[in-house]
């Protein structure tokens, strides 16, 4: 086995704020091959701003490495933790929970949000500006085939080494050892979670989501659909896109951007108006795209 900082007696961690508690919970869903350790430093920083965070391991990852990855098992994991830690939905009581997903956690996040639409007041989705669904373009399809082939034919150890090399070549320097490697990396079910992403159709799901969405991407990442995703948001007025100039797929662990990213999350959540959610949300969508910074 591999040494890990994860506590294997549980599949999620909770980070509570020390002061100025906002009574708002962020549920963090990591990227492919990672674990709940991926965003622990980010959650700790937001705890200092008053936010509670739940960091979870997806099926096939971390402490759930032996659980089969399917879209439904991922929904089940999130639902179980929400029911256990946040209680079940109460009629007339608006949600105070924000979904935060990155890469795999964002792509399958569209599906999770669609299935658990009434559980979240908003979503923050990172590194999902590329369409990798069944109707994706040739470049995306080639990338999916390559990722699937690599994860089918290379060992977890080899893929972890490759990931470390890619990280070193990028500017990812924000607690990178603690976030990515100390928790272990988990590519054993890589082909399966690649297939899961390839079945999700964000353009169909986004207009059904009764919540605003904040999208984050790095300018150097491939992002052929970020404008489309934003334009499809049902709560368009409170939704937005932030592209980090010079950032790549690992921008969220690039110290040049982390503070700005966390500040944007804070402003986005304040803009939802969770204390005034008795008012009906905007249902306008499809308006002309504009990037908000």
C-alpha positions in Angstrom: 0.0 0.0 0.0 1.0 3.7 -0.2 1.5 6.0 2.7 -1.2 8.6 3.0 -2.1 11.5 5.3 -5.8 10.5 4.9 -7.7 9.2 7.9 -9.0 5.8 6.5 -11.7 5.5 9.2 -13.8 8.1 7.3 -14.4 9.3 3.8 -14.7 13.0 4.4 -13.3 15.8 6.6 -15.0 18.9 7.9 -13.2 22.1 8.5 -15.1 24.6 10.8 -14.5 28.3 11.1 -12.9 29.6 14.3 -14.8 32.8 14.3 -17.3 35.0 12.3 -19.2 31.9 11.4 -21.4 32.5 8.3 -23.5 29.3 8.6 -22.7 28.5 5.0 -21.2 25.1 4.0 -19.0 24.4 1.0 -18.8 20.9 -0.3 -15.5 20.3 -2.2 -15.3 17.6 -4.9 -11.8 16.9 -6.1 -10.4 16.1 -9.6 -9.6 12.8 -11.1 -6.9 10.8 -9.4 -6.8 13.1 -6.3 -8.5 12.9 -2.9 -10.2 15.0 -0.3 -6.7 16.4 0.5 -6.7 18.4 -2.7 -8.5 21.5 -1.4 -7.7 21.3 2.3 -5.5 24.5 2.4 -8.2 26.4 0.4 -10.9 25.3 2.8 -8.7 26.3 5.7 -8.3 29.7 4.2 -12.0 30.1 3.7 -12.6 28.9 7.3 -10.8 32.0 8.4 -13.4 33.9 6.4 -16.3 32.2 8.3 -17.1 29.2 6.0 -17.5 25.6 6.9 -16.2 23.1 4.4 -16.8 19.4 3.8 -14.0 17.7 1.8 -15.0 14.3 0.4 -13.4 11.3 -1.4 -15.2 10.3 -4.6 -15.7 6.6 -5.3 -12.5 5.1 -6.8 -10.4 7.7 -4.9 -8.8 8.2 -1.5 -10.5 6.1 1.2 -13.1 5.0 -1.4 -10.5 3.6 -3.8 -12.2 0.2 -4.0 -15.7 1.6 -4.6 -16.8 1.6 -8.3 -17.0 4.9 -10.0 -20.3 5.6 -11.7 -22.3 8.8 -12.0 -24.9 7.3 -9.6 -22.3 6.2 -7.0 -20.9 9.8 -7.0 -24.4 11.2 -6.5 -24.9 8.7 -3.7 -21.7 9.7 -2.0 -22.6 13.4 -2.0 -26.2 12.7 -1.0 -25.2 10.5 1.9 -22.8 13.1 3.3 -25.3 15.9 2.9 -28.0 13.9 4.7 -25.6 13.0 7.4 -23.9 16.3 8.0 -26.4 18.9 6.8 -29.7 17.2 7.4 -32.4 16.4 4.8 -34.3 19.0 2.8 -37.0 20.9 4.8 -39.9 22.4 2.9 -39.6 26.2 2.6 -36.1 26.3 4.0 -33.6 27.5 1.4 -30.2 25.7 1.1 -27.1 27.3 2.5 -24.8 24.8 0.8 -22.4 25.6 -2.1 -21.0 22.9 -4.4 -17.3 23.3 -5.3 -16.0 20.9 -8.0 -12.7 20.9 -10.0 -12.0 19.0 -13.3 -13.6 15.6 -12.8 -15.5 17.0 -9.8 -16.8 19.8 -12.0 -17.7 17.6 -15.1 -19.6 15.0 -13.1 -20.6 17.9 -10.9 -23.1 19.0 -13.6 -24.8 15.6 -13.2 -24.6 15.6 -9.4 -26.1 19.1 -9.3 -28.9 18.0 -11.7 -29.8 15.1 -9.4 -29.5 17.1 -6.2 -30.8 20.4 -7.6 -32.6 21.4 -4.4 -29.7 20.7 -2.1 -27.5 23.6 -3.3 -27.8 27.3 -3.3 -24.9 27.8 -5.8 -22.0 26.1 -7.4 -18.3 26.9 -8.1 -16.9 24.9 -11.0 -13.2 24.9 -11.9 -11.4 23.5 -15.0 -14.5 22.5 -17.0 -14.5 25.0 -19.9 -13.9 22.2 -22.4 -16.8 20.1 -23.7 -15.8 16.4 -23.1 -19.4 15.1 -23.4 -20.8 12.8 -26.2 -21.1 15.7 -28.6 -17.6 17.0 -28.0 -15.3 18.1 -30.9 -12.4 16.1 -32.4 -9.7 17.7 -30.3 -11.5 16.9 -27.1 -12.3 13.4 -28.2 -8.7 12.8 -29.0 -7.7 14.0 -25.5 -10.3 11.7 -23.9 -9.0 8.7 -25.9 -5.4 9.5 -24.8 -6.3 9.9 -21.2 -8.3 6.6 -21.2 -5.4 4.8 -22.9 -2.8 6.1 -20.5 -4.9 5.1 -17.5 -5.6 1.7 -18.9 -2.0 0.8 -19.8 0.1 2.6 -17.1 0.4 1.7 -13.4 -0.8 4.0 -10.7 2.8 4.6 -9.6 3.8 5.6 -13.2 0.9 7.9 -13.6 1.6 9.5 -10.2 5.2 10.2 -11.4 3.9 11.7 -14.6 1.5 13.9 -12.6 4.4 15.1 -10.4 6.4 15.9 -13.5 3.5 17.9 -15.1 3.0 19.8 -11.8 6.7 20.8 -11.7 6.6 22.1 -15.2 3.6 24.3 -14.3 3.6 27.0 -11.7 1.6 24.9 -9.2 3.3 25.7 -5.9 0.4 26.2 -3.4 0.8 23.4 -0.8 1.2 21.0 -3.8 2.8 18.2 -1.9 0.2 18.2 0.8 -2.7 18.5 -1.6 -1.7 16.1 -4.3 0.9 13.6 -3.2 0.7 13.2 0.6 -2.9 12.0 0.3 -1.9 9.5 -2.5 -3.1 9.5 -6.1 -5.6 7.1 -7.5 -5.7 6.3 -11.2 -6.8 2.7 -10.8 -10.3 3.4 -12.2 -9.1 6.1 -14.6 -10.8 4.6 -17.7 -14.1 4.4 -15.8 -14.2 8.0 -14.6 -13.1 9.2 -18.1 -16.1 7.3 -19.5 -18.3 9.0 -16.8 -17.2 12.4 -17.9 -17.8 11.5 -21.5 -21.5 10.8 -20.9 -22.4 14.1 -19.2 -24.1 16.8 -21.3 -23.6 20.2 -19.5 -25.5 22.2 -22.1 -28.6 20.2 -21.4 -28.2 20.2 -17.6 -27.1 23.8 -16.9 -30.5 25.4 -17.8 -32.3 23.1 -15.4 -30.2 24.1 -12.4 -32.0 26.5 -10.1 -28.8 28.2 -8.8 -26.1 30.6 -10.0 -22.7 29.2 -11.1 -19.3 30.7 -10.8 -16.9 29.3 -13.4 -13.1 29.4 -13.1 -10.6 28.5 -15.8 -6.9 29.1 -16.6 -6.3 31.0 -19.9 -3.8 28.3 -21.0 -6.2 25.4 -20.5 -8.3 24.2 -23.5 -11.7 25.8 -23.1 -14.0 25.6 -26.1 -17.3 25.8 -24.2 -16.9 28.2 -21.3 -18.9 31.0 -22.9 -21.7 28.5 -23.8 -21.8 27.1 -20.3 -22.2 30.6 -18.8 -24.9 31.6 -21.3 -27.0 28.6 -20.4 -27.1 29.4 -16.7 -30.7 29.8 -15.5 -29.7 32.3 -12.8 -27.6 34.3 -15.3 -27.6 37.6 -13.4 -25.7 36.0 -10.5 -23.6 33.6 -12.5 -20.1 34.6 -13.8 -16.9 33.4 -15.4 -13.3 34.3 -14.3 -10.4 33.3 -16.5 -7.0 33.5 -14.8 -4.5 35.0 -17.3 -1.4 32.7 -17.5 -3.0 29.9 -15.5 -3.3 26.3 -16.8 -5.3 23.3 -15.6 -3.5 23.6 -12.2 -4.2 27.3 -11.7 -6.1 26.6 -8.4 -2.7 25.5 -6.9 -0.8 28.4 -8.3 -0.1 30.9 -5.5 -0.4 33.8 -8.0 -4.1 33.1 -8.3 -5.3 31.5 -5.0 -6.1 34.6 -3.0 -8.0 36.1 -6.0 -9.9 32.8 -6.5 -10.9 32.6 -2.8 -12.0 36.3 -2.8 -14.1 35.6 -5.9 -15.8 32.7 -4.1 -16.5 34.9 -1.1 -18.0 37.7 -3.3 -20.0 35.2 -5.3 -21.6 33.6 -2.3 -22.4 37.1 -0.8 -24.0 38.0 -4.1 -26.4 35.0 -4.0 -28.0 36.6 -1.0 -28.5 33.5 1.1 -30.2 35.5 3.8 -32.8 36.8 1.4 -33.5 33.6 -0.6 -37.2 33.7 0.1 -37.3 35.9 -3.0 -37.8 34.1 -6.3 -34.6 33.7 -8.3 -34.1 35.1 -11.8 -35.0 32.6 -14.6 -33.4 34.6 -17.4 -30.7 32.8 -19.4 -29.1 32.8 -22.8 -28.1 36.4 -22.8 -24.9 37.7 -24.5 -21.8 36.5 -22.7 -19.6 38.8 -20.8 -16.7 38.0 -18.5 -16.9 39.5 -15.1 -13.8 40.0 -13.0 
